[in-house]
Amino acid sequence: VQFVESGGGLVQPGGSLRLSCAASGFPFVTYEMRWYRQAPGKERELVAYISNLGSYTYYVDSVKGRFTISRDNSKNAMYLLMTSLKAEDTTMYYCNTWPTRSWGQGTQITVSS
């Protein structure tokens, strides 16, 4: 099982980024997929999840209306479109299934002027 997150970077407040998650080693289409984030010294936080066929999505209150989760089962890929970014969105972002498996390296988002 492998997750490779990409798309992070430095962005100004109010800006946008699109994260990508490439998954392999398991039957992607059968699993709910999730985005998490974790700041140093803090618990890992669920950001959003999407059902296996993409018909249901969930967002933590702090990102509702700003982030959009999606997936492409033909590519074993998941995405997170992040808009109206805020300084408090700064941290590492990870993707995983539910139940969780081994973690990837994550991708760093830094929102700063």
Residue, then its C-alpha position, 0 to 999 in steps of 0.5 A: v500500500q502506498f500513498v503519494e501526496s503532492g501539490g503543496g507549497l507556499v501560497q498567500p492568504g486567500g489563495s488556492l491550491r490543489l492537492s493530489c493523492a496517488a494511491s496504489g496497492f489496494p482496490f482503490v474503488t472499494y474504499e472511502m478516502r480521506w484527507y487529514r492534516q497534522a501540525p507539529g505536536k498536535e493530533r492528526e485531524l480529519v479534513a474531509y472524506i469521500s465515499n468510494l464512488g464519490s457520491y458522499t462527501y464530508y468536511v470538517d467545519s473549519v474548511k466547509g465552503r472552502f475545500t472540495i474533495s474529489r476522486d478519479n477511480s480510473k486513476n486511483a487518485m484523490y484530490l483536494l481543491m483548497t480555496s480561500l486559504k487561511a494561515e491556520d490551514t498551514t500544516m502537513y496534509y496526508c491522504n489515506t483510506w478508512p480504515t487507515r493504512s500506512w501513511g505517506q510522506g504528506t505534502q506541506i501547505t504554508v499560507s503566508s504573505 
